[in-house]
Amino acid sequence: MVIIIDFKSYLILYKQVTLYRLKILSVLLIVGLLCGCFQNLPLFAQNMKSHHLADGTFKNNYIDSIDKPFSELLKWQWNRVSPEPLAFPLAENDPVFLKNNRIEPTLTWIGHSTLLLQFDGFNILTDPHMTQRASPVSFAGPKRFMKPGISIEELPHIDLIVISHNHYDHLDRLTLEKIYQKQEDQPPKIFVPLRQKKWFEGLDMTNVVEMDWWEEQEFEVWKIHAVPVQHWSSRSLWDRNQVLWAGWVLEHPKFRFFFAGDTGYSKDFINLGKEFDGFDLAAIPIGAYEPRWFMKQSHINPEESVKIHQDINSRYSVAIHWGTFLFTDEPVDEPPQRLKNELAKKSIPNERFFLMQHGETRSLKFLLR
């Protein structure tokens, strides 16, 4: 009997094999402290941040590792009934306008976690995925059932890209290569979490900045902040959590934007709300949350999405990470309805946490302060 699972589920079965090494290193660190020998530890261990582990991997702030026993993965895959793909209407947009727009602030949902944000003449992409599969190969693996809202060829010149983590539905090599080839003379600036830069350099993409949580960089008039979210990283069975994951705060003198990427719910968002004086717009996932016993630590449901909207004090939020791939068990059209129900329960107007059609372009003039 052969059990076939999609690639993202396959990644989840990887169990962190360094547990005993970590225990041994922890004991050695304690012994070193007790013996007054801390100064003899390697420099990386002396200066290690709380989310950096001694073996060179990373952990979350409020749970050590998102890791499920292989038996639980098998239980889920054996019993699951995959939801039926449900095609949504693609919105009509105007690629010519988007290519030439340097004045009007706009937001275009290309699909999944890929947004095109236009503000003050800058074109910004989040987690660009615009090919057919979320997979290491182009001929197999999870296939999107909604095509991208616009094509790579229709994209305007991209100034800035942020990458939340290295899972295949968020870090797509083919998309990035095509964008880079299209803009060979003026490649976009790409901001990535810690230790992700090397992967880009292997593709001869050098205009890349990697950042740890709570670090800040400047790009033109923007301030770029990498911030903690609760997730994990892996591109294979052997690199679990060797690269950091992050949310992104993009600050303009007239606009503050938060991109959550992919996350479970944690106190990180309460902390984020305290660190920043609110947000004008936040992009928050609402899908890929069932079965809850398996997905809760790494993916929020719509009720938790609304809680994040409140925790970070966002004036407006947009729903992402739904309706594009069939990774999990909830019906494809369930996340939007649960979002609306939760907003009604919390007496939050729908326009404050809005849904978009794939390909839809929305003016953001209402956000201008």
MARPA-766634 format. One record per residue (C-alpha): x, y, z; residue in one letter. Coordinates in nm, 3 decimals, padded with zeros to 5 digits. Example, Ala and Ser with C-alpha at 12.3 -4.5 7.8 and 13.67 -1.06 7.14 Angstrom:
BEGIN
+---------+---------+---------+----+
:    east :   north :      up : aa :
+---------+---------+---------+----+
:  01.230 : -00.450 :  00.780 :  A :
:  01.367 : -00.106 :  00.714 :  S :
+---------+---------+---------+----+
END
This chain:
BEGIN
+---------+---------+---------+----+
:    east :   north :      up : aa :
+---------+---------+---------+----+
:  00.000 :  00.000 :  00.000 :  M :
:  00.134 :  00.342 : -00.094 :  V :
:  00.027 :  00.654 :  00.092 :  I :
:  00.054 :  00.972 : -00.114 :  I :
:  00.049 :  01.308 :  00.061 :  I :
:  00.094 :  01.658 : -00.072 :  D :
:  00.436 :  01.816 : -00.028 :  F :
:  00.343 :  02.063 :  00.244 :  K :
:  00.197 :  01.781 :  00.452 :  S :
:  00.507 :  01.577 :  00.376 :  Y :
:  00.724 :  01.854 :  00.519 :  L :
:  00.531 :  01.840 :  00.843 :  I :
:  00.625 :  01.475 :  00.902 :  L :
:  00.989 :  01.574 :  00.943 :  Y :
:  01.072 :  01.537 :  01.311 :  K :
:  01.349 :  01.745 :  01.455 :  Q :
:  01.630 :  01.495 :  01.510 :  V :
:  01.846 :  01.712 :  01.733 :  T :
:  01.640 :  01.683 :  02.053 :  L :
:  01.896 :  01.479 :  02.244 :  Y :
:  02.180 :  01.696 :  02.120 :  R :
:  01.995 :  01.999 :  02.253 :  L :
:  01.954 :  01.834 :  02.593 :  K :
:  02.325 :  01.754 :  02.605 :  I :
:  02.419 :  02.108 :  02.500 :  L :
:  02.184 :  02.252 :  02.760 :  S :
:  02.350 :  02.045 :  03.031 :  V :
:  02.694 :  02.157 :  02.913 :  L :
:  02.586 :  02.521 :  02.920 :  L :
:  02.459 :  02.486 :  03.275 :  I :
:  02.779 :  02.309 :  03.383 :  V :
:  02.983 :  02.584 :  03.219 :  G :
:  02.792 :  02.849 :  03.410 :  L :
:  02.832 :  02.666 :  03.740 :  L :
:  03.204 :  02.622 :  03.682 :  C :
:  03.259 :  02.985 :  03.587 :  G :
:  03.372 :  02.878 :  03.240 :  C :
:  03.115 :  03.068 :  03.034 :  F :
:  03.383 :  03.282 :  02.876 :  Q :
:  03.522 :  02.970 :  02.705 :  N :
:  03.200 :  02.897 :  02.516 :  L :
:  03.186 :  02.973 :  02.143 :  P :
:  03.095 :  03.333 :  02.061 :  L :
:  02.763 :  03.238 :  01.901 :  F :
:  02.656 :  03.066 :  02.224 :  A :
:  02.761 :  03.361 :  02.440 :  Q :
:  02.556 :  03.608 :  02.235 :  N :
:  02.265 :  03.379 :  02.154 :  M :
:  01.916 :  03.530 :  02.146 :  K :
:  01.630 :  03.343 :  02.310 :  S :
:  01.490 :  03.213 :  01.979 :  H :
:  01.836 :  03.091 :  01.867 :  H :
:  01.921 :  02.737 :  01.973 :  L :
:  02.266 :  02.603 :  02.048 :  A :
:  02.264 :  02.368 :  01.748 :  D :
:  02.213 :  02.661 :  01.510 :  G :
:  01.838 :  02.618 :  01.457 :  T :
:  01.556 :  02.849 :  01.566 :  F :
:  01.248 :  02.821 :  01.785 :  K :
:  00.934 :  03.020 :  01.850 :  N :
:  00.893 :  03.256 :  02.142 :  N :
:  00.607 :  03.075 :  02.316 :  Y :
:  00.644 :  02.715 :  02.201 :  I :
:  00.977 :  02.548 :  02.136 :  D :
:  00.899 :  02.363 :  01.816 :  S :
:  00.605 :  02.296 :  01.588 :  I :
:  00.649 :  01.924 :  01.553 :  D :
:  00.401 :  01.640 :  01.519 :  K :
:  00.471 :  01.268 :  01.567 :  P :
:  00.470 :  01.068 :  01.245 :  F :
:  00.179 :  00.866 :  01.382 :  S :
: -00.038 :  01.181 :  01.398 :  E :
:  00.044 :  01.268 :  01.039 :  L :
: -00.051 :  00.918 :  00.929 :  L :
: -00.375 :  00.937 :  01.129 :  K :
: -00.468 :  01.262 :  00.956 :  W :
: -00.376 :  01.146 :  00.606 :  Q :
: -00.543 :  00.806 :  00.649 :  W :
: -00.875 :  00.953 :  00.761 :  N :
: -00.888 :  01.279 :  00.570 :  R :
: -01.138 :  01.364 :  00.299 :  V :
: -00.981 :  01.637 :  00.091 :  S :
: -01.222 :  01.923 :  00.015 :  P :
: -01.343 :  01.974 : -00.338 :  E :
: -01.175 :  02.256 : -00.529 :  P :
: -01.416 :  02.544 : -00.571 :  L :
: -01.326 :  02.793 : -00.839 :  A :
: -01.390 :  03.156 : -00.751 :  F :
: -01.442 :  03.423 : -01.016 :  P :
: -01.127 :  03.610 : -01.109 :  L :
: -01.160 :  03.984 : -01.080 :  A :
: -01.082 :  04.196 : -01.381 :  E :
: -00.789 :  04.426 : -01.333 :  N :
: -00.591 :  04.666 : -01.548 :  D :
: -00.225 :  04.560 : -01.585 :  P :
: -00.152 :  04.869 : -01.796 :  V :
: -00.271 :  05.091 : -01.512 :  F :
: -00.070 :  04.893 : -01.256 :  L :
:  00.245 :  04.916 : -01.468 :  K :
:  00.215 :  05.293 : -01.502 :  N :
:  00.068 :  05.380 : -01.163 :  N :
:  00.296 :  05.598 : -00.953 :  R :
:  00.037 :  05.806 : -00.773 :  I :
: -00.266 :  05.613 : -00.649 :  E :
: -00.214 :  05.375 : -00.353 :  P :
: -00.350 :  05.033 : -00.446 :  T :
: -00.359 :  04.673 : -00.326 :  L :
: -00.392 :  04.376 : -00.563 :  T :
: -00.446 :  04.022 : -00.433 :  W :
: -00.265 :  03.791 : -00.675 :  I :
: -00.358 :  03.486 : -00.467 :  G :
: -00.259 :  03.292 : -00.154 :  H :
: -00.013 :  03.520 :  00.033 :  S :
:  00.095 :  03.719 : -00.271 :  T :
: -00.003 :  04.085 : -00.265 :  L :
:  00.105 :  04.372 : -00.488 :  L :
:  00.112 :  04.688 : -00.278 :  L :
:  00.157 :  05.021 : -00.457 :  Q :
:  00.230 :  05.321 : -00.240 :  F :
:  00.405 :  05.652 : -00.309 :  D :
:  00.544 :  05.523 : -00.639 :  G :
:  00.682 :  05.200 : -00.486 :  F :
:  00.575 :  04.854 : -00.601 :  N :
:  00.599 :  04.591 : -00.326 :  I :
:  00.537 :  04.214 : -00.345 :  L :
:  00.477 :  03.980 : -00.052 :  T :
:  00.570 :  03.609 : -00.073 :  D :
:  00.549 :  03.602 : -00.453 :  P :
:  00.409 :  03.271 : -00.578 :  H :
:  00.278 :  03.290 : -00.935 :  M :
:  00.342 :  02.945 : -01.080 :  T :
:  00.133 :  02.629 : -01.094 :  Q :
:  00.271 :  02.425 : -00.805 :  R :
:  00.397 :  02.469 : -00.449 :  A :
:  00.670 :  02.211 : -00.492 :  S :
:  01.044 :  02.164 : -00.547 :  P :
:  00.963 :  02.037 : -00.898 :  V :
:  00.739 :  02.181 : -01.169 :  S :
:  00.578 :  01.849 : -01.270 :  F :
:  00.444 :  01.724 : -00.933 :  A :
:  00.325 :  01.846 : -00.595 :  G :
:  00.034 :  02.061 : -00.476 :  P :
: -00.124 :  02.242 : -00.767 :  K :
: -00.314 :  02.567 : -00.733 :  R :
: -00.678 :  02.552 : -00.839 :  F :
: -00.700 :  02.931 : -00.879 :  M :
: -00.459 :  03.079 : -01.129 :  K :
: -00.269 :  03.394 : -01.028 :  P :
: -00.474 :  03.712 : -01.045 :  G :
: -00.215 :  03.864 : -01.276 :  I :
:  00.079 :  03.707 : -01.459 :  S :
:  00.447 :  03.770 : -01.399 :  I :
:  00.465 :  03.942 : -01.738 :  E :
:  00.188 :  04.180 : -01.634 :  E :
:  00.361 :  04.286 : -01.313 :  L :
:  00.489 :  04.642 : -01.287 :  P :
:  00.853 :  04.703 : -01.205 :  H :
:  00.895 :  04.561 : -00.852 :  I :
:  01.102 :  04.768 : -00.608 :  D :
:  01.076 :  04.559 : -00.292 :  L :
:  00.993 :  04.198 : -00.200 :  I :
:  00.947 :  04.050 :  00.148 :  V :
:  00.965 :  03.675 :  00.215 :  I :
:  00.806 :  03.539 :  00.533 :  S :
:  00.956 :  03.186 :  00.530 :  H :
:  01.087 :  02.916 :  00.303 :  N :
:  00.790 :  02.679 :  00.257 :  H :
:  00.720 :  02.616 : -00.109 :  Y :
:  00.390 :  02.805 : -00.118 :  D :
:  00.567 :  03.120 :  00.008 :  H :
:  00.916 :  03.097 : -00.143 :  L :
:  00.881 :  03.002 : -00.509 :  D :
:  01.205 :  02.976 : -00.704 :  R :
:  01.052 :  02.996 : -01.052 :  L :
:  00.854 :  03.310 : -00.973 :  T :
:  01.155 :  03.486 : -00.825 :  L :
:  01.382 :  03.383 : -01.113 :  E :
:  01.137 :  03.517 : -01.369 :  K :
:  01.099 :  03.847 : -01.184 :  I :
:  01.476 :  03.876 : -01.155 :  Y :
:  01.525 :  03.799 : -01.527 :  Q :
:  01.254 :  04.050 : -01.617 :  K :
:  01.433 :  04.319 : -01.412 :  Q :
:  01.791 :  04.217 : -01.473 :  E :
:  01.912 :  04.578 : -01.493 :  D :
:  01.721 :  04.689 : -01.182 :  Q :
:  01.643 :  04.388 : -00.963 :  P :
:  01.410 :  04.428 : -00.667 :  P :
:  01.545 :  04.456 : -00.314 :  K :
:  01.451 :  04.134 : -00.134 :  I :
:  01.419 :  04.116 :  00.246 :  F :
:  01.435 :  03.768 :  00.396 :  V :
:  01.459 :  03.610 :  00.743 :  P :
:  01.794 :  03.514 :  00.891 :  L :
:  02.000 :  03.252 :  00.700 :  R :
:  01.781 :  03.267 :  00.388 :  Q :
:  02.023 :  03.486 :  00.190 :  K :
:  02.251 :  03.195 :  00.101 :  K :
:  01.967 :  03.026 : -00.092 :  W :
:  01.926 :  03.338 : -00.307 :  F :
:  02.299 :  03.368 : -00.365 :  E :
:  02.290 :  03.012 : -00.502 :  G :
:  02.055 :  03.150 : -00.769 :  L :
:  02.285 :  03.447 : -00.837 :  D :
:  02.040 :  03.686 : -00.670 :  M :
:  02.256 :  03.921 : -00.469 :  T :
:  02.026 :  04.216 : -00.396 :  N :
:  01.910 :  04.044 : -00.075 :  V :
:  01.905 :  04.156 :  00.290 :  V :
:  01.853 :  03.901 :  00.568 :  E :
:  01.723 :  04.007 :  00.908 :  M :
:  01.667 :  03.866 :  01.255 :  D :
:  01.356 :  03.939 :  01.461 :  W :
:  01.331 :  04.300 :  01.577 :  W :
:  01.602 :  04.417 :  01.341 :  E :
:  01.539 :  04.723 :  01.127 :  E :
:  01.670 :  04.830 :  00.787 :  Q :
:  01.602 :  05.132 :  00.569 :  E :
:  01.506 :  05.120 :  00.203 :  F :
:  01.453 :  05.458 :  00.040 :  E :
:  01.182 :  05.624 :  00.254 :  V :
:  01.074 :  05.293 :  00.411 :  W :
:  01.175 :  05.134 :  00.739 :  K :
:  01.166 :  04.755 :  00.722 :  I :
:  01.122 :  04.553 :  01.042 :  H :
:  01.140 :  04.173 :  01.078 :  A :
:  00.911 :  04.066 :  01.363 :  V :
:  00.830 :  03.736 :  01.537 :  P :
:  00.542 :  03.514 :  01.428 :  V :
:  00.478 :  03.153 :  01.529 :  Q :
:  00.572 :  02.912 :  01.254 :  H :
:  00.859 :  02.691 :  01.131 :  W :
:  01.079 :  02.642 :  00.826 :  S :
:  01.193 :  02.362 :  00.597 :  S :
:  01.263 :  02.294 :  00.230 :  R :
:  01.352 :  01.926 :  00.279 :  S :
:  01.358 :  01.652 :  00.541 :  L :
:  01.700 :  01.763 :  00.665 :  W :
:  01.678 :  02.138 :  00.727 :  D :
:  01.404 :  02.178 :  00.986 :  R :
:  01.416 :  02.529 :  01.140 :  N :
:  01.766 :  02.601 :  01.011 :  Q :
:  01.631 :  02.920 :  00.853 :  V :
:  01.428 :  03.174 :  01.049 :  L :
:  01.067 :  03.275 :  00.968 :  W :
:  00.921 :  03.624 :  01.021 :  A :
:  00.642 :  03.872 :  00.979 :  G :
:  00.722 :  04.211 :  00.826 :  W :
:  00.640 :  04.568 :  00.921 :  V :
:  00.686 :  04.823 :  00.643 :  L :
:  00.682 :  05.183 :  00.766 :  E :
:  00.639 :  05.483 :  00.539 :  H :
:  00.605 :  05.837 :  00.679 :  P :
:  00.235 :  05.822 :  00.585 :  K :
:  00.157 :  05.452 :  00.610 :  F :
:  00.233 :  05.147 :  00.828 :  R :
:  00.175 :  04.796 :  00.689 :  F :
:  00.204 :  04.455 :  00.857 :  F :
:  00.242 :  04.131 :  00.663 :  F :
:  00.193 :  03.825 :  00.884 :  A :
:  00.298 :  03.569 :  00.623 :  G :
:  00.199 :  03.239 :  00.784 :  D :
:  00.147 :  03.191 :  01.155 :  T :
: -00.021 :  03.027 :  01.448 :  G :
: -00.169 :  03.245 :  01.719 :  Y :
:  00.063 :  03.355 :  01.999 :  S :
:  00.135 :  03.643 :  02.236 :  K :
:  00.372 :  03.776 :  01.970 :  D :
:  00.082 :  03.982 :  01.835 :  F :
:  00.007 :  04.145 :  02.167 :  I :
:  00.377 :  04.235 :  02.181 :  N :
:  00.361 :  04.369 :  01.827 :  L :
:  00.066 :  04.588 :  01.918 :  G :
:  00.261 :  04.732 :  02.209 :  K :
:  00.575 :  04.793 :  02.001 :  E :
:  00.401 :  04.986 :  01.721 :  F :
:  00.139 :  05.256 :  01.749 :  D :
: -00.117 :  05.066 :  01.543 :  G :
: -00.122 :  04.979 :  01.174 :  F :
: -00.300 :  05.128 :  00.878 :  D :
: -00.326 :  04.792 :  00.701 :  L :
: -00.244 :  04.432 :  00.796 :  A :
: -00.239 :  04.123 :  00.573 :  A :
: -00.356 :  03.833 :  00.791 :  I :
: -00.408 :  03.466 :  00.694 :  P :
: -00.755 :  03.316 :  00.737 :  I :
: -00.715 :  02.967 :  00.581 :  G :
: -00.534 :  02.631 :  00.609 :  A :
: -00.647 :  02.557 :  00.966 :  Y :
: -00.816 :  02.212 :  00.968 :  E :
: -00.787 :  01.962 :  01.126 :  P :
: -00.744 :  02.190 :  01.423 :  R :
: -00.565 :  01.933 :  01.640 :  W :
: -00.294 :  01.916 :  01.375 :  F :
: -00.276 :  02.274 :  01.243 :  M :
: -00.344 :  02.494 :  01.546 :  K :
:  00.018 :  02.573 :  01.635 :  Q :
:  00.118 :  02.679 :  01.285 :  S :
: -00.200 :  02.816 :  01.119 :  H :
: -00.464 :  03.051 :  01.256 :  I :
: -00.836 :  03.010 :  01.194 :  N :
: -01.062 :  03.308 :  01.109 :  P :
: -01.153 :  03.367 :  01.475 :  E :
: -00.785 :  03.398 :  01.563 :  E :
: -00.731 :  03.619 :  01.259 :  S :
: -00.980 :  03.868 :  01.400 :  V :
: -00.805 :  03.850 :  01.737 :  K :
: -00.476 :  03.941 :  01.569 :  I :
: -00.648 :  04.230 :  01.392 :  H :
: -00.748 :  04.356 :  01.737 :  Q :
: -00.419 :  04.270 :  01.913 :  D :
: -00.211 :  04.478 :  01.674 :  I :
: -00.465 :  04.762 :  01.659 :  N :
: -00.493 :  04.762 :  01.281 :  S :
: -00.727 :  05.016 :  01.125 :  R :
: -00.791 :  04.779 :  00.832 :  Y :
: -00.693 :  04.422 :  00.753 :  S :
: -00.706 :  04.210 :  00.437 :  V :
: -00.758 :  03.833 :  00.434 :  A :
: -00.487 :  03.622 :  00.269 :  I :
: -00.376 :  03.256 :  00.260 :  H :
: -00.703 :  03.101 :  00.147 :  W :
: -00.880 :  02.989 : -00.170 :  G :
: -00.572 :  02.906 : -00.380 :  T :
: -00.432 :  02.566 : -00.272 :  F :
: -00.593 :  02.258 : -00.114 :  L :
: -00.346 :  02.195 :  00.166 :  F :
: -00.588 :  02.131 :  00.450 :  T :
: -00.935 :  01.995 :  00.530 :  D :
: -01.170 :  02.293 :  00.566 :  E :
: -01.412 :  02.355 :  00.276 :  P :
: -01.262 :  02.607 :  00.036 :  V :
: -01.538 :  02.862 :  00.088 :  D :
: -01.553 :  02.827 :  00.467 :  E :
: -01.281 :  03.076 :  00.576 :  P :
: -01.458 :  03.386 :  00.434 :  P :
: -01.788 :  03.292 :  00.597 :  Q :
: -01.629 :  03.225 :  00.934 :  R :
: -01.445 :  03.555 :  00.908 :  L :
: -01.771 :  03.741 :  00.845 :  K :
: -01.940 :  03.560 :  01.133 :  N :
: -01.660 :  03.648 :  01.375 :  E :
: -01.656 :  04.011 :  01.265 :  L :
: -02.030 :  04.032 :  01.328 :  A :
: -01.985 :  03.871 :  01.669 :  K :
: -01.719 :  04.130 :  01.759 :  K :
: -01.923 :  04.419 :  01.608 :  S :
: -01.645 :  04.494 :  01.359 :  I :
: -01.764 :  04.623 :  01.020 :  P :
: -01.676 :  04.393 :  00.728 :  N :
: -01.487 :  04.671 :  00.554 :  E :
: -01.244 :  04.686 :  00.847 :  R :
: -01.128 :  04.329 :  00.773 :  F :
: -01.203 :  04.287 :  00.408 :  F :
: -01.197 :  04.004 :  00.157 :  L :
: -01.075 :  04.038 : -00.199 :  M :
: -01.129 :  03.840 : -00.517 :  Q :
: -00.827 :  03.682 : -00.682 :  H :
: -00.686 :  03.949 : -00.911 :  G :
: -00.883 :  04.233 : -00.755 :  E :
: -00.720 :  04.575 : -00.734 :  T :
: -00.849 :  04.803 : -00.460 :  R :
: -00.771 :  05.169 : -00.410 :  S :
: -00.619 :  05.247 : -00.071 :  L :
: -00.702 :  05.617 : -00.075 :  K :
: -00.926 :  05.559 :  00.227 :  F :
: -00.614 :  05.468 :  00.428 :  L :
: -00.429 :  05.795 :  00.376 :  L :
: -00.373 :  05.985 :  00.699 :  R :
+---------+---------+---------+----+
END
